[in-house]
Amino acid sequence: MGVIDIYNASSLCLTKPNNGFQNFVVPQSQSHRPSCLIQGNGRRVVAMASTVPSSIEHINEVQQSLTGDSFIRPHLRKLSPYQPILPFEVLSARLGRKPEDIIKLDANENPYGPPPEVFEALGSMKFPYVYPDPESRRLRAALAEDSGLESDYILAGCGADELIDLIMRCVLEPGDKIVDCPPTFTMYEFDAAVNGALVIKVSRKADFSLNVEQITDVIEQEKPKCIFLTSPNNPDGSVIDDEDLLRILKLPILVVLDEAYIEFSGIESKMKWVKKHENLIVLRTFSKRAGLAGLRVGYGAFPLSIIEYLWRAKQPYNVSVAAEISACAALQNPTYLEKVKNTLVQERDRLYNLLKEVPFLNPYPSYSNFILCEVASGMDAKVLKEDLAKMGVMIRHYNNKELRGYVRVSVGKPEHTDVLMDCLRRLS
């Protein structure tokens, strides 16, 4: 890796010093620059000077043809932007409705919000003008107590999304390959594109389970660096059984297991598995469980042999003071978190049974806080989403080929379900 040093000097000299780095000495403005001859490390280097006027003429020519996007890395110029869900204020303006009059079932957010301790902690925040702890010590200690995994294995981030990108930046060289198993969370493919990686897609089976045989073949033939798996999977809510996960962990590949929705599954997190599997990373979030989607707090469990390098590469102040205070406050009330989780699971089962009664929908069983529905022929999924939006109810529909003709409905409060079902009946 090269280092450029800039000095106040009268000539431009290039040397090859003993440390192996190239050092450039850049001159101040002058009409002529002398050549210089430097002997370094047994190599003789001569730097000849050119006159300033010809250099200025060349610079002027370059500036006339220069455009801002010429500085952008070529692969990023072709990148399609990620398509996020519209925020409340934008939806409100487009629909002509107050935010509180919109039933938002399109982003898998927790409609009950965080515990009351979070609002109290934010209201009494003392030092917002001081940079946050770069190691998130208080949060990691609370997560260690919550998960039963020592804090040395835990790294916090600005949402799990930041950690996905951080993992790729630390692991992938441009041109390296990852395995993606669509339909699934599209951030994996997006971040791979940002980092110049290639994506090998191994589609899921008709029941949305993993095709482990094909994954095995791809890993043996293509030698990808890592595979991203989601359990429960977004958007269908299926879970990966332990046998399949263990089979993949035996392969020569880094396995990143995204457990953003694990709390709703009734299955224990695999965070502790990182102590015995050197090729496993487990990601978690406060967005769903604790209702902190707007504050962006995620965390991951990593083998010690991997986390060392993520500490080196991460941004120093990636978790804000407000985010850490809120996450710690939420963990102080596990009773509230458990009650909200149970309420959402109960409402998920109710919503599933009601959706089965809709003649143009085929809902899939889910272990998460959302339900994927196939839209029957005769009803267009996009038109269904738009018609519900006009009534103030937001659901998710998809343009990608794997999910064309599907919609996803987040689990809300019972009154949200009632309004949704009333609207669906009116469209039947």
ZILINSUL-V484832 format. One record per pair of residues at least 12 apart in sequence whose ideal C-beta (glycine too) atoms are under 6 Angstrom apart, sorted by the first residue. I is the first residue (numbers start at 1). J is the second residue. Records with the same first field share a line. If there is no record, write none. Layout:
I->J ; J
This chain:
2->22
3->21
4->24
5->23
6->26
7->25
9->25
10->27
11->27 ; 33 ; 34 ; 36
12->25 ; 27 ; 47
13->25 ; 36 ; 38 ; 47
14->45 ; 47
15->38 ; 40 ; 45
16->40 ; 41 ; 43
17->40
18->41
31->52
32->51
33->49
34->49
35->48 ; 49
75->196
79->193
82->190
85->106 ; 107
97->392
101->392
102->392
103->393 ; 416 ; 419
104->394
105->394 ; 395 ; 409 ; 410 ; 412
106->394 ; 395 ; 396
108->369 ; 370 ; 410
109->293
110->288 ; 291
111->412 ; 413
112->340
113->291
114->290 ; 291 ; 292 ; 330
115->330 ; 333 ; 336
117->329 ; 332 ; 333
118->326 ; 329 ; 330
121->325 ; 329
125->325
128->321
131->317
132->317 ; 319 ; 320 ; 321
134->316 ; 317
136->156 ; 319 ; 324
138->328
139->156 ; 324 ; 327 ; 328
140->154
142->328 ; 331
143->299
146->331
147->271
149->271 ; 272 ; 301
153->274 ; 301
154->299 ; 301
155->300 ; 307 ; 310
156->299 ; 319
157->298 ; 318
158->296 ; 318
159->296 ; 298
160->283 ; 285 ; 298
161->187
163->283 ; 298 ; 300
164->187 ; 191
165->191
166->310 ; 314
168->191 ; 195
170->309 ; 310 ; 313
171->225 ; 226
172->195 ; 197 ; 225
174->196
176->197 ; 225
177->198 ; 200 ; 222 ; 224
178->192 ; 197 ; 199 ; 224 ; 226
179->200 ; 202 ; 224 ; 227
180->199 ; 201
181->202 ; 204 ; 210
182->201 ; 203 ; 402
183->402 ; 403
184->230 ; 233
185->230 ; 234
188->228
200->218 ; 222 ; 224
202->214 ; 215 ; 218
208->236 ; 238
210->244
212->244 ; 247
219->251 ; 253
226->254 ; 256
227->253 ; 255
228->256
229->257
230->258
232->261 ; 265 ; 367 ; 368
235->372 ; 408
236->364 ; 372
237->366 ; 367 ; 368
239->265 ; 367
249->277
254->279
255->279 ; 280
256->281
257->270 ; 282
258->283
259->282 ; 284
260->285
261->288 ; 368
263->289 ; 341
264->345 ; 368 ; 369
265->367
270->282
271->301
274->301 ; 302 ; 303
278->303
281->300 ; 302
282->301
283->300
284->299
285->298
286->327
290->330
292->326
295->323 ; 326
297->323 ; 327
344->369 ; 411
347->411 ; 414
348->411
351->411 ; 417
352->371
354->421
358->424
360->376 ; 379
361->373
362->374
369->411
370->408 ; 410
371->409
372->406 ; 408
373->407
374->406
375->405
381->397 ; 405 ; 407
382->397
385->397
387->427
388->423
391->423
393->420 ; 423
395->407 ; 409
396->408
